[in-house]
Amino acid sequence: MRIRDYVPALLASIGLTLVVAPLRALLDLSNVALLYVLVVVLSGARYGRGPALLAALAGSLLYAYVFVPPHFSLAITEIQYLLSALILFVVALLVGHLTASLKGRAEEIQAKEKHSRALYDLARRLTATLTHEEVEETAGRFLGEVLQATEARLIAEADFPHPPRPASPAILHAAVERGEPLVVPDPARKLTMVLLPLQGSAGSRIVLGFEITPSVACLESTWGLLKTVASVVAVALERAHFAQVARETEVRMSAEALRNSILSALSHDLRTPLTALVGMADTLTLGKATPERQQAMLHALRGQALAISQQVTNLLDMARLRSGAIELNEAWQPVEEVVGATVQLVKSQWSDREINVDIPMGLPPLRFDAVLIERVLWNLLENAIKYSPAEMPVDIVVRPAGDQVDVMVCDRGPGLPPGGVDELFGLFRRGQVESTIPGVGLGLAIARTIAEAHGGQILADSRPGGGACFRLRLPVGSPPSLEDLEETA
C-alpha cells in the first residue's frame, strides 16, 4: 500500500468535518455519523483497507471532538454519546474492511480476466509460430506486455553450461529436475530472474528465463499465470519441433523422389540413344555398310546426338532455374524476331516439318530475355513436333489479349490427357508415361518457370478438331516510344 493513498482518506474526513461543522445545530448526530461512514466506504473502495481504517479512526475522533457534547473536547460526559462514538468507530471499521475486501476481490477477478485474455492472445499468436526463434520472440513479447519482463530467452540443455547471469548450471538443472519455477535475485540490477522449466512429451529440457521486478515476483497471480504460460509455450515448442521434423522429412522425400526421377530419366532416355550411338558407330567402324547406308547412319547419329544434347541442356537449365542462378537480361524487342529465330533453329533439326506462323501487324514491343523466351518456344515446338504426326503442320499464332500478348503453339497430335493438365508442367512429367518418344519430361516445366520469371504464364488447351495448344502469355507493360528506343540504341 502506498503512503500517498492514506492522505486523501485523511483529508476527506477533515474536509467533511469542516463542511458539516457549521451545520451541527441543524443535523442529527446519527446523520453526521452516517456521513463519516460514507467517507470510510469511499476510501475503502478507492484506496483499500489501510486508508479505510485510517478514515474510520479519524472520522470517529473528529465526530467525538466536534459534534458530541461537550464540543471541541474528547471528555464525553454522557454514556449515550460515548456509545455513539464507539458504534461509529466499529461500524466504520467493519464497513471499511468489507469494502476493501470487495475491492480486492474485484481487482483479483479483473486481473484474472486480463490474464485470461492475454493467455488467449498468446495461444493464438503461438499457433502461427513455426520455429523455436518465433516461439521465443512471441513469448518474450507477451511477458513484456503482461509482466514488464525483460531479457526473455529460451535456454536449451546444450546452453546450460554457459547460462545468462545471474543463473548457474546447477540452478538450471535444479529447475528442470523439480519442474517448478525458480527465482534468482539479481541485486546488481535490482531485478529478479525467473527460470521457468518447459516440459514436453518429447522429453526436451528447455528453460524459459526472464527478469521481472521484485514487486511483480511477489504477487500470487504472477505464479498462477506463469504455470499456464509454461504449458502453452511448451506445447508450441513441441509443435514447432515436430513441424521442423515434418519439413525436413518432406524435403528428404522430395529430394529422394527427384533423385529417382533423374536416375529413371537418365537410365531410359539417355542410355537408350547412347546405346544406339555406340551401335551405329561400331557399324561405321567396320566399314561394311554401303555409302547410302553410311550416309543415313551419319544422319541418324547427328539426330541422336542433338537429342541427347537437348536433354542434357534441359537438365542443366532446370538445375540453374531452380537454384535461382539465372538472371533475366530483359530488353524491349518485337516478339516476331524471337519467333522467327526459334523457327529457323527448329528447321535446322526438323527440316521436313511444316511450321506455319501467323503474326499480325502492329504488335507492341515486349520486354523479355530473348535467349530464355527462345528456349521456351523451342521446348513448345519440340513438344508439338514429337507428339504430332509428321505429315501434320505445327502452327504458331500470335495474338494480342488485352494487356498481354499470347504466343500459341498448336499441333494436331493426340491432345491433352483427360484431367490433370497442370501435371504436364511438373518435373519429369510426360504426356505418355510409356513412350518411345525421347525426352525426360522437363521441357514444359522449364517453359513455365521462365514464363513466370517474366511475369507471364503458360496455359494448355485442347484444340478444336484434335490436338493441343500451348499458350505463352507475356505482359505488354509500358513499352517506350520509338524515339526512346532510338536514344537507347
LINWOZI-V608548 format. One record per backbone hydrogen bond with DSSP energy under -0.5 kcal/mol. NH is the residue of the N-H (numbers start at 1). CO is the residue of the C=O. E is the energy in kcal/mol with one decimal. If there is no record, write none. Layout:
<<NH/CO/E> <NH/CO/E>>
This chain:
<<5/2/-1.3> <6/3/-1.7> <7/3/-0.7> <8/4/-0.8> <9/5/-0.8> <10/6/-2.1> <11/7/-2.8> <12/8/-2.3> <13/9/-1.5> <14/10/-2.2> <15/11/-3.1> <16/12/-2.3> <17/13/-1.8> <18/14/-2.3> <19/15/-2.0> <20/16/-2.5> <21/17/-2.4> <22/18/-0.5> <23/20/-1.6> <24/21/-1.8> <26/23/-1.4> <27/23/-1.4> <32/28/-1.8> <33/29/-2.4> <34/30/-1.9> <35/31/-1.6> <36/32/-1.7> <37/33/-2.0> <38/34/-2.2> <39/35/-1.8> <40/36/-2.0> <41/37/-2.4> <42/38/-2.5> <43/39/-2.5> <44/40/-2.6> <45/41/-2.5> <46/42/-2.1> <47/43/-3.1> <48/43/-0.9> <48/44/-0.8> <52/48/-1.4> <53/49/-2.2> <54/50/-2.1> <55/51/-2.5> <56/52/-2.2> <57/53/-2.4> <58/54/-3.0> <59/55/-2.6> <60/56/-2.1> <61/57/-2.1> <62/58/-2.7> <63/59/-2.6> <64/60/-2.3> <65/61/-2.6> <66/62/-2.8> <67/62/-0.6> <67/63/-1.6> <68/63/-1.3> <72/65/-2.5> <73/65/-0.9> <73/70/-0.7> <76/74/-1.6> <82/78/-1.8> <83/79/-2.6> <84/80/-2.0> <85/81/-2.2> <86/82/-2.3> <87/83/-2.7> <88/84/-2.5> <89/85/-2.1> <90/86/-2.6> <91/87/-3.1> <92/88/-2.6> <93/89/-2.3> <94/90/-2.6> <95/91/-3.0> <96/92/-2.7> <97/93/-2.6> <98/94/-2.7> <99/95/-2.7> <100/96/-2.6> <101/97/-2.4> <102/98/-2.7> <103/99/-2.4> <104/100/-2.8> <105/101/-2.7> <106/102/-2.6> <107/103/-2.7> <108/104/-2.3> <109/105/-2.5> <110/106/-2.7> <111/107/-2.6> <112/108/-2.5> <113/109/-2.6> <114/110/-2.7> <115/111/-2.8> <116/112/-2.7> <117/113/-2.5> <118/114/-2.5> <119/115/-2.9> <120/116/-2.4> <121/117/-2.4> <122/118/-2.5> <123/119/-2.9> <124/120/-2.3> <125/121/-2.5> <126/122/-2.6> <127/123/-1.3> <128/125/-1.1> <129/126/-1.3> <135/131/-2.0> <136/132/-2.6> <137/133/-2.3> <138/134/-2.5> <139/135/-2.7> <140/136/-2.4> <141/137/-2.2> <142/138/-2.1> <143/139/-2.5> <144/140/-2.1> <145/141/-2.0> <146/142/-2.5> <147/143/-2.2> <148/144/-0.7> <149/143/-1.7> <150/211/-2.3> <153/209/-2.4> <155/153/-0.5> <155/207/-3.5> <156/154/-0.7> <157/205/-0.9> <159/156/-1.6> <160/157/-1.3> <162/159/-1.3> <163/160/-0.7> <167/164/-1.6> <172/168/-2.3> <173/169/-2.4> <174/170/-2.3> <175/171/-2.4> <176/172/-2.0> <177/173/-2.6> <178/174/-2.5> <179/175/-1.9> <180/175/-0.7> <182/195/-2.0> <184/193/-3.3> <186/191/-2.6> <189/186/-1.0> <190/186/-1.0> <191/186/-1.7> <192/212/-3.1> <193/184/-3.0> <194/210/-3.2> <195/182/-2.9> <196/194/-0.6> <196/208/-2.8> <197/195/-0.7> <198/206/-2.9> <199/197/-0.6> <200/198/-0.5> <200/204/-0.6> <203/200/-1.6> <206/198/-1.0> <206/204/-0.7> <207/155/-2.3> <208/196/-3.1> <209/153/-2.6> <209/207/-0.7> <210/194/-1.8> <211/150/-2.5> <212/192/-2.7> <217/213/-2.1> <218/214/-1.3> <219/216/-1.1> <223/219/-0.8> <224/220/-1.5> <225/221/-2.1> <226/222/-2.3> <227/223/-1.8> <228/224/-1.3> <229/225/-2.4> <230/226/-2.6> <231/227/-1.6> <232/228/-2.4> <233/229/-2.9> <234/230/-2.2> <235/231/-2.0> <236/232/-2.1> <237/233/-2.7> <238/234/-2.3> <239/235/-2.5> <240/236/-2.6> <241/237/-2.4> <242/238/-2.4> <243/239/-2.5> <244/240/-2.3> <245/241/-2.3> <246/242/-2.6> <247/243/-2.5> <248/244/-2.7> <249/245/-2.5> <250/246/-2.7> <251/247/-2.7> <252/248/-2.5> <253/249/-2.6> <254/250/-2.8> <255/251/-2.8> <256/252/-2.5> <257/253/-2.7> <258/254/-2.8> <259/255/-2.7> <260/256/-2.5> <261/257/-2.3> <262/258/-2.7> <263/259/-2.7> <264/260/-2.6> <265/261/-2.8> <266/262/-3.1> <267/263/-2.9> <268/264/-2.0> <269/265/-2.4> <270/265/-0.7> <270/266/-1.0> <271/266/-1.6> <272/268/-1.1> <274/270/-1.9> <275/271/-2.5> <276/272/-2.1> <277/273/-2.6> <278/274/-2.5> <279/275/-2.3> <280/276/-2.7> <281/277/-2.6> <282/278/-2.4> <283/279/-2.1> <284/280/-2.4> <285/281/-2.2> <286/282/-1.8> <287/283/-0.9> <287/284/-0.5> <288/283/-0.7> <294/290/-3.0> <295/291/-2.4> <296/292/-2.1> <297/293/-2.5> <298/294/-2.7> <299/295/-2.1> <300/296/-2.3> <301/297/-2.9> <302/298/-2.4> <303/299/-2.1> <304/300/-2.7> <305/301/-2.6> <306/302/-2.6> <307/303/-2.3> <308/304/-2.6> <309/305/-2.6> <310/306/-2.5> <311/307/-2.2> <312/308/-2.6> <313/309/-2.4> <314/310/-2.3> <315/311/-2.2> <316/312/-2.5> <317/313/-3.0> <318/314/-2.6> <319/315/-1.9> <320/316/-2.4> <321/317/-2.7> <322/318/-2.6> <323/319/-1.3> <324/320/-0.6> <324/321/-0.8> <325/320/-1.9> <326/320/-0.6> <330/328/-0.7> <331/368/-1.4> <333/366/-2.4> <337/334/-0.8> <338/334/-0.8> <339/335/-1.9> <340/336/-2.4> <341/337/-2.4> <342/338/-2.0> <343/339/-2.3> <344/340/-2.1> <345/341/-1.8> <346/342/-2.5> <347/343/-2.5> <348/344/-1.4> <349/345/-0.7> <349/346/-1.0> <350/346/-3.1> <353/350/-1.3> <356/394/-2.6> <358/396/-3.1> <360/398/-0.7> <363/360/-0.5> <366/333/-2.5> <368/331/-1.8> <368/366/-0.7> <370/368/-0.8> <373/369/-2.6> <374/370/-2.1> <375/371/-1.6> <376/372/-1.9> <377/373/-2.5> <378/374/-2.5> <379/375/-2.3> <380/376/-2.3> <381/377/-2.9> <382/378/-3.1> <383/379/-2.3> <384/380/-2.1> <385/381/-2.7> <386/382/-2.4> <387/383/-1.7> <388/385/-0.9> <392/389/-1.4> <394/354/-2.5> <395/410/-2.4> <396/356/-3.4> <397/395/-0.5> <397/408/-2.5> <398/358/-2.7> <399/406/-2.5> <401/404/-3.5> <404/401/-0.9> <405/474/-2.6> <406/399/-3.2> <407/472/-2.9> <408/397/-3.5> <408/406/-0.6> <409/470/-2.6> <410/395/-2.9> <410/408/-0.6> <411/468/-2.4> <414/387/-0.8> <423/420/-0.8> <424/421/-1.6> <425/422/-1.5> <426/423/-1.7> <428/441/-1.1> <429/426/-1.2> <429/441/-1.4> <435/433/-0.7> <446/442/-2.7> <447/443/-2.3> <448/444/-2.6> <449/445/-2.2> <450/446/-2.4> <451/447/-2.4> <452/448/-2.6> <453/449/-1.7> <454/450/-1.1> <454/451/-0.6> <455/452/-1.5> <456/451/-2.9> <457/473/-1.8> <459/471/-2.4> <461/469/-2.6> <463/467/-2.3> <466/463/-2.3> <469/461/-3.0> <470/409/-2.5> <471/459/-3.3> <471/469/-0.5> <472/407/-3.0> <472/470/-0.6> <473/457/-2.8> <473/471/-0.7> <474/405/-2.4> <474/472/-0.6> <476/403/-2.7> <477/403/-0.6> <479/477/-0.5> <485/481/-2.1> <486/482/-2.2> <487/483/-2.2> <488/484/-2.4> <489/485/-2.4>>
